[in-house]
Each structure stands twice: as C-alpha cells, then as structure tokens.
Amino acid sequence: MKIVKAIFSPGVTGFFFDDQKAIKAGAEHDGFIYRGEPMTEGFTTIRMTGQSISVQLIMENGQIAVGDCAAVQYSGAGGRDPLFLAETYIPFMEEHIRPWLEGRDIQSFKEAAEEFDVLKVDGERLHTAIRYGVSQALLDAAAISAGLLKQEVVCRDYDLPVVAEPVPLFAQSGDDRYTAVDKMIIKQVDVLPHALINNIDTKLGRKGELLLEYVSWLRNRVEQLREYSDYKPDLHIDVYGTIGIIFDYDADRMADYFLELEKAAGELQLYIEGPMDMGEKARQIAAMKELQDKLHEKGCKVKTVADEWCNTWEDIRDFTDAKCCDMVQIKTPDLGSIHNIVKSILYCKEHGMEAYQGGTCNETNISAQTCVHVGLAARAERMLVKPGMGFDEGLTIVKNEMERTLAVLKYKEVK
C-alpha cells in the first residue's frame, strides 16, 4: 500500500530538555527551573521545553500512519545528537524527507526502516530523532497495509514468535522520588524508581550516604505498603556517573560501596545505572569492566547498567561483547530507526546480556505506544514507563497499550 501524503507538525513532549553538563556541575534548582548558565551547545537555558515533530502518513485507503520524532532529555550529552527543535527540523523534513516518503509502497517495515536509517543529506546521516519518528510511522504504515498489529509486523519481519505475555515495566519517579514510589508500590510496578540521582550534594552525598539512606527507605517502604508478601520489585537507580566522581573512579572503593548498597536493598535486587561517566566510549567500557570484575571478586550481587556512551546499535554490541555490565539500556530515541531497537534486544539476548528497552521522559504518547509493540515482539527484559515524570500518566499509556495488544493477540489465538 502506497503513501499518498506525508504531513509534519510541531508537538510537545512529556518533559523537557535539560543541560546535563550544567546540572552535574551544580546548577541551582529554583522551583522547577535551574539557575545558571547553560554549558551544552544549543541550550539557551538549562531547562528548555521539550519539542517533537509528528509524522502522519496518509495511506491509499485513507488511513493515517503516525510516528513522533523525539529526542532524549539530556540531548547533546554522552555523545548524543544535538537539541531537536521543531522550527529547525520541519523545514528540513519538508525538503528532504517528504519526497522520500510520498509514493512509496510499504510492505516490509524492516526493509523500509533499514533503507531510511542510512539515508544521508549532504553526506550526513539524519538526526536520530528524525529516524526515530519516521520509522515509527513506517511500522504503523506496514501494519495498516497488512491488517496486523504492530507487534505482529515486527514478529513477521524478524521471524519471531508472537508471544501474548507482558514484559516487566520500569517506572521513573523524577525528582518526586518518595510520593511517586508510594504510587508505584500500590500499583505493583515491576521495577522502580529510577530516582534521578544526578546531583552529589542533594541526592547522592559526598560519601554516598544519601543514596544509602534512600535505598534503605525503598526497601522498608516496599515492605510497609505491599499488599502481597511476594511483591518484590527490582530496584533500578540511575546515578548519572556521580558514584564514580565521589570515589575518584577507584573501582575497588566503588565496589565496596556497592556492597553497602546491596545490604541496604535487602531481598530486593538492585541495579545501578551509569555508575561512572568517563567522557568517551572506550574508557567507559574499560572502567565498567574493571568495576564489574571487582564486584564479581567481592561477591556483590548488585547489577550494573550501561547508559552513557552506549547510544547506538554498534555501541550496544560493543558493550555487550566486552561483558562490562549486566544490562544495557537501549535508549530508544538514540538508536535512530526503531528497527535498531529490535536488532539490539535480539543481540543482547543471544549473548547473555539483559536488555532494558528504555528511552526518555522527553518522548510522546505515540512513541511510547510504538515502543510497547517493539518490546513485546523482541521480548526485552524490561520496558520504561514513559513519557513524563509524573508516573501515573506514563503508566496509563504504556501499560494500557500493552494490555490492549495482549488482549487482541489472545482473541486471535482462540478465534
């Protein structure tokens, strides 16, 4: 079925663009904003409104395939593409992307996505956000053409079994790391709380004491509020490299601290994401491998998660091959076309790495719903609840899309 018309429109995301470099340098919180000068190219203030571009493809039968171009909260950090602003990129897409889309016959999502992902303009690859949003629309177009769910299209194109079972969901609290946790426990989320530990003095502590207190509180709060004794969510906390800073990147000292965190977590499995940020990929892999070896040597059961400098499909492959962590975050907007998400999850699973299909609070309902189908098809170990930092809204979008999809699949099984 052919694409008759491609339409691009500006949109807002579920959160904001934040200058990670300025925040990690100690930018002062003032209400919801940050005070101080931005430090990352393109930022005019430390916190900026999140922007997206909606892609709508009018199909021959009149149905409309949709996808949303969006970029991560911390754009321009950790080797990622720069700020994605609608006023900059809509004219670009009108000139260069519309001609590629209109008149194209979409049968195979995989083939169309792979072709689009390597498209270059003036010798440069497209911004990851453009590849992300257009590929979502291509998947929807392929589903419309075939009369299938998007999960079924991915399974068809990658020769995967269609599994009508849920994937564990990982909820993020943002800075509301206490009230949001209560909500997560009441709603029995599988993994929590992310917690946004991106400041040493206010969230981690110069000796790590604040995070230790928080992990102990998490364990106790689960025990206090859970309705059933067998509810034991994994704890997954993103520290944005701050642990490396306070321990001078000394793997032995960091591992000793992880033993303290393990004790504080009690019976709950603890994951620590981004323990250090070494500023470039090779050094990041080496530092995480050194920490991983120390943790194994000391018998520590805390698991590490790669994020910074693990952005692309190639990065995920390299981190996985190095066996430098227990889990990699597949940060969905950073991979460009969503077929790379599928490829990354499958590679991780084939090589003994846990695959966390993540993303960012700075996405949209459309991108989040599309990611549900990708995660269900490729069977990620966990999926991020997104967009936004409010928890309830993101859970409504992701969990309900997953449950709707599973209900239809089960209906088809018995039909």
N, C-alpha and C positions, 0 to 999 in steps of 0.2 A: 504494500500500500504506500502511495506516494505522499510526501509532504507538500501541501499546496502553498502554505504561507508560514513564515517564521515571524513572531512578534516578540519584541523585547521591551520590558517595562521596569522602572526602578522599584525597589522594595526596601523594607527594613528587616533586620534580623532580630533574633530573640535576645540579643545582648549588645555589646559594644566592642569596638576596637580598643585595646589597651596597649600602651607602650611598656612592654615588659622590662626593657632595659632601665627605664626611669623608675619603675616600681621597685625593681630589685635593688636599685641604688638608694632607695629610701624615700621616694616621693611621699609627701604628706597627704593622708586621707582627710578630706573635708566634706562631710556628708557623703554623697555618692560620687563626688568627683575627686580628682587628685590635684594637688597644688604643685607647681614647679614647672620647669622647662622640659619639653619632650626631648628624648635622646635618640629616637629612631627615625630614620629618614621618612618623610611623608606625613608624619604626625604634626598637627598644628596645636593640639593639646594632648595631654597624657591619656585622657579617655575621650574617644570620639564615637559618635553614633554609628552603629553597625549598619552596613548597606549591603543590599543584594540586587541581583538582576534576575527577573523572572523570564524564562524562556517558554513560549507557548507555540506549539506546532499544530497548525490546522491540517488535519488529515483529509484524504479524499472523501471519506464517508461523513465528514462534518465533525467528528470527534476531535477533541483537543488533547494533545500530549503535553505534559508540563514538567519542568525542572527548574530549580533555583540555583543560580550562581552565588556562591558564598565563600568567604574566607575565614580563617580562624581568628579568634580573639586577639592572639598575640602575633599578628601579621608583622612580617619583617624581622622576626626573631628566630634564632636557631636555624638559619639557613633557608627560611621560607620566603615565598614571593612577597612583594610589597603590598601596601594598602590597596584594597579593591574598592574603588569609588565609582558609583554608577555614572556620574557625569563624565568621567574619563572613558569608561569602557563601553557604554551603549553606542556612541558614535563609531567606535572601533568595530563592534559586533555588527552594526548595520552595514558597514563597508565590507568586512572580510568574512563574517560568519554566515550571514543570511544567504549569500549566493551559494555557499557550500550545502546548505540545508534544503533550500527550496527546489522542488522537483526530484528530490532523492527518494528512491524506493527503499523502504525499511522493512527488511525481512529478518535478518540476523542482527540482534543487538550487538553481539560480540564483534562481528566484522565491522559494523559501522563505528562502534566505540573505539576500536583499535585504530582504525583509519583516522578518525578525528583527533585522537590523542597525540598523534605525531605530526599533525598539521603545523606548518610554520608560516609566519608572516614576516617578511624582510629578514629571513634567516633565524628568527627567534620563535621558540615554542610559545604557545598561548599561555596566558596566566592560568594557574591551577584552578582558580575559581570558575573561569570560563569552561574549561574542560570538564569540571565537576558538574556544573549546571546543565550544559548541553547533553552530556552523557546520560543524565537522569531523564531528560526529555526523550532521548533516543530509546532508552529502555521502555518508557511508557508508550512510545510510538510502536515499538515491536510487540508490546503486549496487546495494544489495540488491534494491530494487524492480525495477530494470531488468535485473538479472543481468549487470552490467558491472563492469569495473574502475573505480576512482575517477577515474583519468586519462581514461578513455573518457567518463565522465559530464561532466567539465569540458569536454572537446572537443565533445561533443554540445551542451551548453547554450550554448557560446560560438561554435559553428560553426567550430571549429578542426580542422586535420588531425591525425590520430592518428599521431605520429611515434615509431617504435620505435628511438630513438637516445638515448644517455646525455647528461646535462648535466654539465659540469665541476663537480667537488666542491672546496669550500674548507674546509680543516681548521684548527681553532684549537688552540693549544697551552696556553692559560692561562699560568700563571707558569712552567711547565716548558718554557721556550722553547728549550732545547737538546736534551735527550733526545727530546722529542716530535718535533722536526724530523727527527732521525735516523729515527724510525719513519715519518714522512710521506714522506721521500725513498725509503726502502726499499719502501714500499707505493705509490710513484709517484702521490701525490695531485696533482691538477691545480693547485691554488692553496694557498699556505701562507705564514706560520704564524699570522697574526693577532697573536700575541705579547703582547697586553695591556700596551701601553706607557701605563700610567696613573699613573706617578709620575716626576717630573722627576729627582730626585736619584739614584734607584736604577735607572732604566730608560732615560731619555732623555739626561740630562746637561744641565747648565746652559747649555752651548753646543751641545748636540745630539751631543756626542762619543760617548756610549754607544750611541745608536741607529746612528750611522755605523759603529761597530765591529761591531755586531750584523748590519747589512746586509751588510758585507764577509764576515763569518763565514758568513752564509747562502749567499752566492754560492759561496764556497770549499767549503762543506760539500756543496752540490749537486754540484759538480764532482768531489769526492772519492768520494761514495757512490753516485752514479747508476750504474745498470747499463748504460744505453744513452746515447750522447752526444746523442741527440735529445730526451732528457727535460729539458725546460726549463720548470719550473713558474713561474707568475706568483708574485711576492711581493706579499702584501697585508698591510699592517700598520696596526692601529688605534691611534692615538695619543691619543685622548680629549681633543683640544683642547690638549694640552701644548705642541706646537710654537708655537702662537700665543702662549702665555704667555711662553716664553723669548725670543721675538723681538718682544715688545711689540706683537703684532698688525700688525707692519710687513710688508706684502705683498712689498716688494722684498727685504728681508732673508730672509723665508721662502722666496722663490723661489730665491735664491742657495743657501740650504741644501738645497733640493730638487735643485739641480744636483749638489751633493756626494753626495747620496743616490743619484742616478742613476748617477754614476760608480762608487760602491761596489757597486751592483747588477749592473754589467757587462751581460751579454747578457740578463739576466732582466728582464722587465717589472715595474716596481714601481708598486703602488697604495698611496696613503696615505689612510686613512680618518679623518675627523674632525680635520683639521689645526688647527682652532680651534673654540672654543665661545663665541659672542657673547652668549649668555644669552636670546636671543629670535629668532624666525624671520626677520623682515625684515632684521635686522642680520646674521644668519648667511648669508643668501643674498647680501647685498651684499659681505660680507667674502670669501666663497668665490669670487664673481665677480671681485673685484679680484685675488685670488691666481691664479685661472685665467688672467686676461688677462696677468698678469706672467709666468707660466710659458710661455705661448704666445710672448710677446715675446722671452723669453730662449732659446726653442727647447728647453725642457725637456720630456722625454718621460715624466716621472713623471705618473701619473694620480691625480686626487683623487676621493674617495668621500664622499658626504654621508651623515651618520647623525643626529647630534643636531639636533633641531628639524625633522627630516624623518620624521615619525612616521605620519601618516595618508595616505590616498589623496589628499586635497586637497594636503597638503604635498608629496608626491612629484610631483604635477602641477606645482606652483608652482616647485619646484627644477628640474624638467626644462625648463619653459618659460623659465626665467631662464638656462639654459645655463651654470650656475655651477660645474659639475663634470663629470667624465667618467662617473661611475657613481653611482647611488643605492642605498643599502641599503634593501630592502623588509623591514623588521624585522617579521616575520610576526605576533607577538602584538600589536604596537602598532596594527595595522590593523583590529583587531576581526574581523569576519566574513572568512573566507578568500576570499570572492568578491572582496574588495578587493585581494587579492594578485594574482589573475588580471587584474583591471582595471588595476592598476598596472604589471605586467610588459608588458601589451599597449600601454599608453600610452607607456612608455619606448621600446619597440621601434619604435613608429610615429613617434617624434620624435627618434631618433638618440641616445638615452641608454642606456648599458649598465645592465641590470637585474640586481642582485645579490639573489637571494632569500635573505635572511639569517634572523635570528631570534635566539635566545639559548641559551646553555649551560643556562639555567634552564627548559628545556622537558621533555617526556617522550618516551618511545618512540612513543606514539600520535600526538602532534602532529608529531613528526619524520617519521614514515612518511606521514602525510597530506600534509605539505608536499612530499614527493617527487613525489606524483601531481600536485600543482598545478604544480610547477616543470617537470615533464616535459610537461604539457599546454600550458602557456603559453610554454615554451622560454626560461626565464631564462638569462642568460649564465653564471651560477654559482649553486650552492646550498651553503648552510652545512652542514657536518657537525655534527650535534647529536643529543642533548643532551650535557651534561657537559663537563669539561675534560680528560678522560683520553685523548682522541683515538680510541684503538682501539675503544672501546665505541660511540661515536657513528658511526664509520665502518662498523662492523658493521651498525648499524641502518639508516643511510641508503643505503649502497652496496648492501647485500643487498636492501633493498626495491626499489631502482631496478632491479637486475639481475633480480629475480623478475618485476617488472612487464614489463620489456622482453622477457623470455623468453616470457611468456604472449602478448604482442602479436605476437611473431614466429610463435608457434604458430598464432595466429588467421589470420595472413597466408597461411600455406601450407595451412591446413586445407581 
